[in-house]
Amino acid sequence: QAEIKSASSTQVKQRLEQIIASSNTAATAIRNLQDFARFNERTDSTFRNVVNLKSLAQRAIDSNLLWWKTQSERLGIVVSLDTDFQDDCYISVNEESILEGMSSLVKNALESFSENGTVKVGVECSEHEAKFYVRDNGVGIKESDVKRIFDPFWTTKGPAKSGLGLPSA
């Protein structure tokens, strides 16, 4: 308490901002844990509906664009985002779950850059198959780590990340 009384208002404000940021990170991690724990419940077939995969892919991109533009400007890098969407690709899915997974894959690709690069997001359909893909020319992942990318809580991105993006996808 004596430390607080002797601190300047700027120092106190900085400490409070750190507390708020840490609390927000913890809240996000808890929400991710809750979502991950409820995954099987959310994928119940009663929650399925027919959706256009192209529309879902665009929504996954849109949900990450503002974050990425801010992030890339802060880092001083340019990442171009290209799309290749086949029209009329309809699937019967749990829309919320698929969209969450698609968004995680897009965000993962956008986070993979330490310098300028490209992310390509695509949708392909055939008579019995629908594909959503994300390709990037970012830093990649070590071959020795590839076997762990779907392990819950494992991440190469440090303690600020939950390690639940790819496992939930």
N, C-alpha and C positions, 0 to 999 in steps of 0.2 A: 504494500500500500504506500509506503514511503517512496518507492520508485515511481509510482504513478504521480504522486504529488510533485515530485521534482522534475518530471518529464515535461517537455514543451507540448503545446497542443498539436503541433505537427507530428511529433513522435507518437503521441497517443493515437492520432488519426491513422498513422501508418500501421500501428499495431492492431487497431480495430479492423482496418481493411484486410490485414493478414488473417485475422480470426474469421472474418466473413468469407474470404476466399477459401479457407480451409474447411469451413462449415459447408459451403456449397459443394466442394469436392467430395466431402463425406456423404452428403445427401444424394449426390449423383451415384456414388458407388453403392449406396444402400438401395436406391431405386433399381439399379442394374441387377443387383443380387435378387431383389424381389421379382423382377421380370424374368430372370433366368430360372428361378425356382418355380415359377408358374408357367414355364414354356409349354409343357405337355398339355396343361389345362387350356391354353389359348389355341392350340392347334386342333382342338376337337372338330370333327367334321361338321358339326352343326353351325359352325361359324364360317363356313365356306360360301363364297359367292363367285360368280363369273366376272372377271375383270380383264381389262386390256393391259397386257404386260408392258406395252410401250408407255402407257399413262403412268403405271407404277414406277417404271424406270425414270421417267421425267420428274416425278414427285420425289424420288430418292435423290436425284441431282439437286433439285430446287431446295430441299431441306438442308443441304450442305453448302450451297453457294455463298450465302452471306457470310457464314463462318469462315469459309476458305478465302474469300476475297480479302477479308480483314486480316486473316493469318498470313497470307502470301504478301500483302502489302507490308505488314510488320517485319517479315523476314527478308523483304526485298527480292523475292523471286517471282517468276512468271510461270504459271502452269496453265496450259491450254486444255480445254475440255472438249473433246469431240464425241459426237454420238453417231450411231449407225443403227437406227431402229427400223425393223421390219413392221409394216402396218398389219392390222388385222390379226394380232396374236393374242388370242383370248385363252385364259386359264381359269380353272376352278380352284381357289385357294382361300386360306384365311388371309385376307388382305392385309390386316394390321401386322401379322407376323412376317409375311413376305416383305412388306415395305420396310419393316425394321431391319431385316437381314440385308436387304438391298442397300439401305442407307448406310449400314455399317461397312459394307464392302466399298462403297463409293468414298466414304470418309477415310477408310484405311488407305485407299489409293492416294487421295489428296494429301494425306499426312506423310507420304513416303518420299517427299522431295526435300533435298538440302540445296538444290539448285534448280534452274529452269527445267521444265519437262512437259510431258503430255499424259493425260488420262483419256482413255477411250472407253465409252460405255455403250453396250450394244444389246439388241434383242433380236433373236432369230427364232423362226418357227418352221416346223415341218408338220406332217400329218399327225404324228403321235408324240412330238417332242417340242418343248419350248425351252429356250436358253436365254439367260441373262448373264452378261459377262462384263467384267471390268478389267482393263489392262492398263498398266502404267509402265513408264521407264524410270521409275524412282530408284532409290538406293537398294531395293530388294531386301531379301532376308538370307542370312547365312544358311547354307545347305544343312548344317548340323542342327539348325533351329526349326526347319520346316516341319518336322514330325511333331512339334509342340504347339503349332499355331492355333489349334482348336482346343487346347487345354484351358479350362476355365482359370482365370486369374493370371495366366502367363502373358507377359507383354515385354516387348523390347523398348517401349516408349517411356519407361520410368514410372515413379510412384503416382504421378498425377492421373494415370490411366488405370482403368479397372481390369483390363484383360478379359472382358466379356463380349467384345464386339464380334469377333469371329466365331467363338463358341455358340453365341446366340444366333448368328447367321446360319 
